[in-house]
Amino acid sequence: MTRLQDRVAVVTGAAGGMGRAHCLRLADEGADILALDLEQHAAGLAVLAEEVESRGRRCVTGFADVRDPLAVEEAVNTGVAQTGRLDVVVANAGVYADLAPAWELSDESWQRALDINLTGVWHTVRAGAPHLGAGGSIVVVGSVNGVKGGASAAHYSASKHAVSGLVKTLANELGPQGVRVNIVHPGSVATPMILNDEVYAKVRPDLPNPTREDAAAALARRNILPVPWVDPVDISNAVLFFASDESRYVTGTQLVVDAGLTQKV
């Protein structure tokens, strides 16, 4: 498949979860990958590189905490120097943790969510945008919590609402250069961000030690379609659409992939 043949995409939070899925899906369509993540995820990046290269595409890996603008800029510049170009920026890195009512959140939990989910996106775009030419695409991974509120997730919801506004502004700023900026809002996705004990306890507070199966039943009831969550590739397919020429006249747009969660009456 050749929807991104010989283009180069940078993906943050690439070592696992949705980030890994994005890298593989874009590689399947002919893209070379610049995969960035924390140094502690070096093993995951190494495995990812092997998977991308098994598809006949190049994978350059780098370490960067999106909270550190200099580290992100250096990693992007180093990667672009090796790949020779950059066509797609996927700002995927995010955190969903420390769930509690707003008045019980610590200052540290609040700031961490904003630093990664909002400021980290800004750092990523600021590092990548100068390398993009006409036809370039920036795709931000948001959340349904950027469309609606979410109990026990004030910090997360605030960061995702804010990044939605950032995307609209960036679309206006970069449009005259022929660069598109869009956002994908996932609902619950079958990754460790959702499949963990903290989330299970949030959605099944009636049980002392809820399991994945307990949480699945509760999550399925929130959706219109009869599934508890979507798969990472479902989000990656949306990222691919925004990265490809199929969306060449689409910018400043929000695409929700949530099995109907936000529309459930």
Stockholm file with secondary structure:
# STOCKHOLM 1.0

chainA/1-265         MTRLQDRVAVVTGAAGGMGRAHCLRLADEGADILALDLEQHAAGLAVLAEEVESRGRRCVTGFADVRDPLAVEEAVNTGVAQTGRLDVVVANAGVYADLAPAWELSDESWQRALDINLTGVWHTVRAGAPHLGAGGSIVVVGSVNGVKGGASAAHYSASKHAVSGLVKTLANELGPQGVRVNIVHPGSVATPMILNDEVYAKVRPDLPNPTREDAAAALARRNILPVPWVDPVDISNAVLFFASDESRYVTGTQLVVDAGLTQKV
#=GR chainA/1-265 SS CCTTTTCEEEEESCSSHHHHHHHHHHHHTTCEEEEEECGGGHHHHHHHHHHHHTTTCCEEEEECCTTCHHHHHHHHHHHHHHHSCCCEEEECCCCCCCCBCGGGCCHHHHHHHHIIIIIHHHHHHHHHGGGCCTTCEEEEECCGGGTSCCTTBHHHHHHHHHHHHHHHHHHHHHGGGTCEEEEEEECSBSSTTTSSHHHHHHHCTTSSSCCHHHHHHHHHHHSSSSCSCBCHHHHHHHHHHHHSGGGTTCCSCEEEESTTGGGCC
#=GC SS_cons         CCTTTTCEEEEESCSSHHHHHHHHHHHHTTCEEEEEECGGGHHHHHHHHHHHHTTTCCEEEEECCTTCHHHHHHHHHHHHHHHSCCCEEEECCCCCCCCBCGGGCCHHHHHHHHIIIIIHHHHHHHHHGGGCCTTCEEEEECCGGGTSCCTTBHHHHHHHHHHHHHHHHHHHHHGGGTCEEEEEEECSBSSTTTSSHHHHHHHCTTSSSCCHHHHHHHHHHHSSSSCSCBCHHHHHHHHHHHHSGGGTTCCSCEEEESTTGGGCC
//
